[in-house]
Amino acid sequence: MSVGHNDLLLLDTTILVHWVRQDRTGQHLKNNYTLDQRAEKPLFSTISEGEIVGLAKCWKWGEQKRKALATLIDELVRFEASLPEVIEAYSDLYFEDQRLGRSTGENDLWIAACAKATGAILLTCDKDFLWLSPTLIRVEHIPEIT
């Protein structure tokens, strides 16, 4: 594992989903990355917050999971995607995405821009971020455990 206990992490939406579900991937993340015991609490982007709240509605999460999500959001550090440094980072990533002929989703680029602006490692189960690492941001990809 290349992530140290003192590294600053920004959690992608996929990580939040697995953490709330406490499925096998969620347990692996919690145990191997000590997400709830880090010196620096993990960050999450307001973009991920919008995504996961929307997903909870789409997936018809019950009251228990919605409460778990609210508790999780309260325990982590919210990072605002509208900050000038994030907008600048987004423009850099968008430029590279277009230059390379890629079509990365806008939400993914905004989440990656938050990681770039903070210098955090982006923790994700989503392979769409892999092209960004290590030259643009540092990505720690965790395959889902089925």
Residue pairs with C-beta under 8 A, 6 or more apart in sequence:
1 32
1 33
2 140
3 9
3 33
3 121
3 123
3 140
5 34
5 38
5 39
6 38
6 39
6 40
7 40
7 120
7 121
8 40
8 42
8 43
8 118
8 119
8 120
8 121
9 33
9 35
9 38
9 40
9 42
9 43
9 120
9 121
9 122
9 123
9 140
10 42
10 43
10 44
10 45
10 79
10 111
10 114
10 115
10 118
10 120
10 121
10 122
10 123
11 19
11 35
11 42
11 43
11 44
11 48
11 76
11 123
11 124
12 48
12 111
12 122
12 123
12 124
12 125
12 126
12 129
13 47
13 48
13 51
13 52
13 55
13 107
13 111
13 126
14 124
14 125
14 126
14 144
15 29
15 35
15 123
15 124
15 125
15 142
16 44
16 48
16 52
16 69
16 72
17 52
17 55
18 25
18 26
18 29
18 125
18 144
19 26
19 29
19 30
19 35
19 72
20 26
20 52
20 65
20 68
20 69
20 72
21 65
22 30
22 68
23 145
24 145
24 146
25 125
25 142
25 144
25 145
28 142
28 145
29 35
29 123
29 142
30 36
33 123
35 42
36 75
41 75
41 76
41 77
42 76
42 77
42 123
43 76
43 77
43 78
43 79
43 114
43 118
43 120
44 73
44 76
44 77
44 78
44 79
45 79
45 81
45 110
45 111
45 114
46 78
46 79
46 80
46 81
46 82
47 81
47 107
47 110
47 111
47 114
48 111
49 73
49 78
51 107
52 69
53 69
56 65
56 66
56 69
61 69
79 86
79 114
79 118
80 86
81 110
81 113
81 114
83 117
85 117
86 110
86 113
86 114
86 117
87 113
88 117
89 112
89 113
89 114
89 116
89 117
90 109
90 110
90 113
92 113
92 116
92 136
93 104
93 109
93 112
93 113
93 116
93 132
93 136
93 137
94 109
96 136
97 103
97 104
97 109
100 131
102 131
104 112
104 128
104 131
105 128
108 126
108 128
108 129
111 122
112 122
112 129
112 132
112 136
112 137
114 120
115 121
115 122
115 137
115 138
115 139
116 136
116 137
121 138
121 139
121 140
122 129
122 132
122 133
122 137
122 138
122 139
122 140
123 140
123 142
124 139
124 140
124 141
124 142
125 141
125 142
125 143
125 144
126 141
127 141
129 137
129 139
129 141
130 139
130 141
132 139
133 139
